[in-house]
Amino acid sequence: ACLPHSKSLSEEENLKLFGKCNNPNGHGHNYKGGELISILAIDPVSGMVMNLTDLKEYMQAAIMEPLDHKNLDKDVPYFSEVVSTTENIAVFIWDKLQQLLPQGMLHKVEVQETEQNVVVYKGEQTLK
């Protein structure tokens, strides 16, 4: 569940900016992850970017454990101060994966909220 709401905006400004997503009681989303790692460094012996068992463990630790079946604004400390938009979820996942994956492995994070709302993040600077 998410509750896009900025503490620095009035109720009217929040409603105007976030529309139906600005619900005081929150609402749920089922996000989908797209391509998460670059395939630039294929191991010549294994023919893989990395061991898939390791990758699954990294994904579990970086994405599933902190986010799955959670109310982002209430259960995830990061979102107590950061608005839980799809863009900020992509940044959160990027930061978590960067801590776990070998350096230079992560190419992009893609989060799909709906067919029309897909965010691709490649580690760019964020506005804070």
C-alpha positions as semicolon CSV with decimal commas, in nm:
position;residue;x (nm);y (nm);z (nm)
1;A;0,000;0,000;0,000
2;C;0,113;0,353;-0,054
3;L;-0,005;0,693;0,050
4;P;0,158;0,955;-0,173
5;H;0,152;1,260;0,048
6;S;0,412;1,528;0,096
7;K;0,438;1,680;0,442
8;S;0,563;2,002;0,286
9;L;0,241;2,055;0,086
10;S;-0,109;2,152;0,198
11;E;-0,399;1,905;0,175
12;E;-0,523;2,088;-0,136
13;E;-0,177;2,081;-0,299
14;N;-0,138;1,710;-0,222
15;L;-0,477;1,632;-0,375
16;K;-0,397;1,837;-0,685
17;L;-0,053;1,675;-0,728
18;F;-0,133;1,311;-0,645
19;G;-0,504;1,294;-0,735
20;K;-0,678;0,970;-0,637
21;C;-0,349;0,831;-0,502
22;N;-0,361;1,085;-0,219
23;N;-0,585;0,888;0,013
24;P;-0,550;0,937;0,391
25;N;-0,611;0,564;0,442
26;G;-0,368;0,450;0,173
27;H;-0,434;0,219;-0,119
28;G;-0,268;-0,089;-0,263
29;H;-0,052;-0,151;-0,570
30;N;0,104;-0,457;-0,723
31;Y;0,432;-0,344;-0,875
32;K;0,631;-0,537;-1,133
33;G;1,008;-0,525;-1,169
34;G;1,165;-0,527;-1,511
35;E;1,527;-0,563;-1,617
36;L;1,746;-0,503;-1,313
37;I;2,103;-0,585;-1,404
38;S;2,332;-0,514;-1,694
39;I;2,461;-0,801;-1,905
40;L;2,789;-0,629;-1,988
41;A;3,016;-0,861;-1,790
42;I;2,937;-1,223;-1,879
43;D;3,163;-1,474;-1,707
44;P;3,337;-1,673;-1,984
45;V;3,337;-1,995;-1,779
46;S;2,976;-2,000;-1,659
47;G;2,827;-1,797;-1,945
48;M;2,619;-1,605;-1,689
49;V;2,629;-1,251;-1,557
50;M;2,621;-1,397;-1,207
51;N;2,503;-1,702;-1,021
52;L;2,122;-1,695;-1,034
53;T;2,096;-1,830;-0,680
54;D;2,297;-1,530;-0,557
55;L;2,085;-1,294;-0,766
56;K;1,764;-1,436;-0,617
57;E;1,905;-1,385;-0,267
58;Y;1,997;-1,024;-0,348
59;M;1,649;-0,960;-0,490
60;Q;1,490;-1,117;-0,181
61;A;1,699;-0,901;0,055
62;A;1,670;-0,575;-0,144
63;I;1,312;-0,591;-0,264
64;M;1,092;-0,864;-0,122
65;E;1,187;-0,846;0,246
66;P;1,156;-0,469;0,285
67;L;0,864;-0,407;0,045
68;D;0,647;-0,713;-0,022
69;H;0,301;-0,700;0,142
70;K;0,392;-0,380;0,327
71;N;0,223;-0,046;0,372
72;L;0,518;0,151;0,240
73;D;0,442;0,466;0,436
74;K;0,393;0,288;0,767
75;D;0,612;-0,023;0,748
76;V;0,920;0,099;0,558
77;P;1,120;0,365;0,749
78;Y;1,262;0,513;0,425
79;F;0,913;0,622;0,320
80;S;0,830;0,795;0,647
81;E;1,026;1,094;0,509
82;V;1,014;1,024;0,131
83;V;0,690;1,030;-0,070
84;S;0,611;0,674;-0,189
85;T;0,582;0,746;-0,560
86;T;0,682;0,485;-0,816
87;E;0,987;0,700;-0,891
88;N;1,100;0,693;-0,528
89;I;1,035;0,318;-0,505
90;A;1,273;0,272;-0,800
91;V;1,536;0,484;-0,621
92;F;1,489;0,279;-0,301
93;I;1,537;-0,049;-0,491
94;W;1,842;0,091;-0,675
95;D;2,005;0,194;-0,347
96;K;1,936;-0,144;-0,184
97;L;2,067;-0,342;-0,483
98;Q;2,376;-0,120;-0,514
99;Q;2,468;-0,222;-0,159
100;L;2,446;-0,594;-0,245
101;L;2,551;-0,644;-0,607
102;P;2,913;-0,636;-0,726
103;Q;3,020;-0,285;-0,827
104;G;2,918;-0,190;-1,180
105;M;2,672;-0,479;-1,212
106;L;2,350;-0,279;-1,178
107;H;2,245;-0,113;-1,501
108;K;1,892;0,002;-1,430
109;V;1,587;-0,054;-1,214
110;E;1,249;-0,068;-1,383
111;V;0,929;-0,054;-1,178
112;Q;0,591;-0,093;-1,342
113;E;0,290;0,030;-1,147
114;T;0,046;0,006;-1,438
115;E;0,072;-0,049;-1,814
116;Q;0,098;0,329;-1,854
117;N;0,316;0,406;-1,552
118;V;0,665;0,258;-1,584
119;V;0,967;0,415;-1,419
120;V;1,325;0,342;-1,529
121;Y;1,601;0,460;-1,295
122;K;1,972;0,442;-1,376
123;G;2,120;0,598;-1,064
124;E;2,069;0,958;-1,167
125;Q;2,071;1,238;-0,915
126;T;1,744;1,286;-0,734
127;L;1,583;1,610;-0,624
128;K;1,574;1,641;-0,247
